[in-house]
């Protein structure tokens, strides 16, 4: 461990775009082939598979049972148009031949880069016209509201087939991560999950719920590992002994007596979304939300769960990150809360369960974190 001071970072985009397009290989077998010929062909195919590239491994053959089609793709497109209206978000389809941008990255080309993670685990993902293939996730549809979303507030959905089951993945990642992967997780939106499953099954999608009301304050609760009272040393603190006190409970962060209420993006009104996009009337800003509300995102990276908090009307910048990791402090194992910021998620302060630990550690930094020199 080494000593450090207060760290300030500037936002930067580290994600890189890839290029390329997956092709589909089809094969046919004659109905007149004898059993011995089939066995021979099978052996050759198995032997050859060991020598092909990753891109070739993700290709499919006509002998696989297709679970997706152009007709289902059109049904999904119709559903997403309705979903856009219900969410006050404008989603655009990305596909081979109609690539789209997401924070400097081109999709679906990026899938060829083999830099996708799901639930913090590196996986393979490949575009598939029929929903079958050798990748962990067969991507049959991609939609994003990047072109019209507020700055740093876009969503990217991958509609996939995973182990034969429909799975809708989402990312709201806005910057490069230390592991150089783009991190996805399964969406919590039940409308999307249920309707995509229905489309994959051959049915028609239901009309998206257009009567949704913003989530109530009580709907969001901070992750349990963050809850509690934390103490952190700061040479700039005006508190006794230069110890900051952070209380986290329910949907509130209270630092030295000043409280920030945590809310989800879905609680934003259409008027607030217009303000974030620069099209609304700034005189309509709610001062209480401006001063006291924060919008949250949660994600996992390098084995740690993080909570990102940005201002309710914040349209640029990275906000603050909060994550907990167990560490050995003076021979005792205890959780340590890291507050980080900037494009590299650089730590700015560590907080501890006790004042004694905070005073003992002061401005110590940990070598396993991405410290800015």
PyMOL commands that set and color helices and strands:
alter all, ss='L'
color gray80, all
select helices_A, chain A and resi 35-49+54-57+70-87+109-113+190-200+217-219+240-242+265-267+270-276+282-284+287-292+355-361
alter helices_A, ss='H'
color red, helices_A
select strands_A, chain A and resi 2-3+92-94+100-102+105-107+116-118+121-123+125-127+137-144+156-162+165-171+182-186+228-233+243-249+252-255+258-263+293-301+304-311+320-329+332-341+346-352+364-365
alter strands_A, ss='S'
color yellow, strands_A
deselect
rebuild
show_as cartoon
